Amino acid sequence: MDKLLLQGSNLCPTEPSYDLVKHLNQLKSRAKECLQFTVSVPNYLFRCFLNVQVITHPLYSTNTFTNDIALLKLASPVVFTPRISPVCLAPSTINILPGTRCFTTGWGRTAITTSPMILQQTGLPIMSPAVCRQIWGQSRITDAMICAGASGSSSCHGDSGGPLVCESKGVWSLVGSVSWGTSTCSTVYPVIYARISQLRSWIDKTIASN
């Protein structure tokens, strides 16, 4: 697991293997701010690895963004530090009640800058699928998506693939990965995240085979 990173499919090139250095800008690199080619993809800091293998969900759709998840297989293990640590993956049985306040982080656009120099964080309430479908349409919100926000803050351009984490009984779990939303990053509309619990079967099988 220390050689695999979770990421949104919509950030990844279509090639099965590529040189990460060529794609630092697309993956919101912060190499210039860090030593030893430490970069962010897009929210987790780790040392730059070459020849990263991208493993995209086989049912990911570029039209609907369903199953918007990928794993990055590194050539070398991540070295954990006080600033670099893993998060638990939400189990397939997790039940997050609407209104639960969760948190997302990212290097994406804010109200005052398109490229913040400091990692941003905001709290977002989980929205029920029923309410989210009323807003976005019945067919657009699939079981592989989870909605959050519409409460004054939002993920935005440059945050894609970033985490949505929720806390329960002192344990933080990754429940979502930033996928899509309004083109203007409106804070009155919910943001759509890939639902990790729905995708755990594929994630677990991929981890086991890699």
Protein Blocks (a to p, Z undefined) as FASTA:
>chain_A
ZZcccddfklpcfbfbdcfklmmmmnopaklmpghhiacdfkbccdddehiacdddfkbc
fklopaiacddddfbdcdddfklccdddddfkbccdehiacddddfbdcfkbcbdfbdcd
dddddddfklmmmmnopklpcfkbcceejeopacdehigoiacdddeehiacdfbdcfbd
cfklpakbccddddfklmmmmmmmmmmmZZ
